[in-house]
Amino acid sequence: MNQQYRVAVSLKALSIYVTITFATAYLLDAPLITGLLPKSYFGLLASIRMLMPFLGSIVALKIIGVPLIDGLKELGWRLGKIKYIPLGLAVSYILYGLGVAMLYVAGYSPENPLLVMASLPGVRPATAAMIRSAPIMYLIIQLVSASIAGLTINAALAIGEETGWRGLMYRALTPRYGLVVASIITGIIWGLWHADLIVYLKYSLPHHPDILGVATYTAFTTACSFILYILRYRSSSLLPPAIMHGTLNALGGLMMLTYPGLDEIYTLPVGLVSIVSLTVIGVIIYVLPEKND
């Protein structure tokens, strides 16, 4: 890595960022974990939680004495190379297709996730009937809607996280350790940032609120981080990583319902199949030569 930067992010600033990001996120989780708030507030608090890495980054920039606008530009708040936006959007769909293909070869047939959703308790009979009337059409609509969300509202929320994970941490670690090692370190910390949600609220791995669940999720975030780091490096922007992150969040529910009978530790969106698929995708992107503009 021979990029030159105007803003140097010290390890002290990085440690302050990590402390603030973990402390604020865990404090937000506490009312749900302790039962002070009902679980119905999870979506709202999760959205606010995604902004905590942004807050930690702002404090870190203040500590190292960098003006906010200049600092955010250095962290990746710029348009960069927009040719990587389609790749950021496509990765989650490639993951979905590759994961389904791997499980099909292993002998597991996918289900239409919307039909699975229509059979869940609490779904309105009219909604369920509508889905059953044209399940393929509504699945296509949902897949298209996920891309729209990934490019808009989900990306806007995800850039809050990406400012920290692929912004400040990227700037602090990549010049010191190189892209691959920096992405692994970030992926591990990013995964542990979700540990309390997994253990106490059964987030993403409802049958594994334990060390295995945390380890699996951390392996997933590490594989994701590798691709997100490549997108950040090649685009010189947080936009493609935020779009990939947002699109993955948008598709997560569909992925989870595609194999409702299988243990989520093995399947999509965060299990072993996803980890392997993301690793394969990341290695392919990494070894492919970057084309100059």
Buried (B, 14 or more C-beta within 10 A) or exposed (E): EEEEEEBEBEEEBBEBBBEBBBEBBBEBBBEBBEEEBEEEEBEEBBEEBBBBBBBBBBBBBBBBEBEEEEBBEBBBBBEBBEEBBEBBBBBBBBBBEBBBEBBEEEEBEBBBBBBBBBEEEEEEEEEBEBBBEEBEEBBEEBBEEBBEBBBEEBBEBBBBBBBBBBBBBBBBBBBEBEBBEBBBBBBBBBBBBBBBBBBBBBBBBEEBBEEEBBBBBBBBBBBBBBBBBBBBBBBBBBBBBBBBBBBBBBBBBBBBBBBBEBEBBBBBBBBBBBBBBBBBBBEEBBEEEEEEE
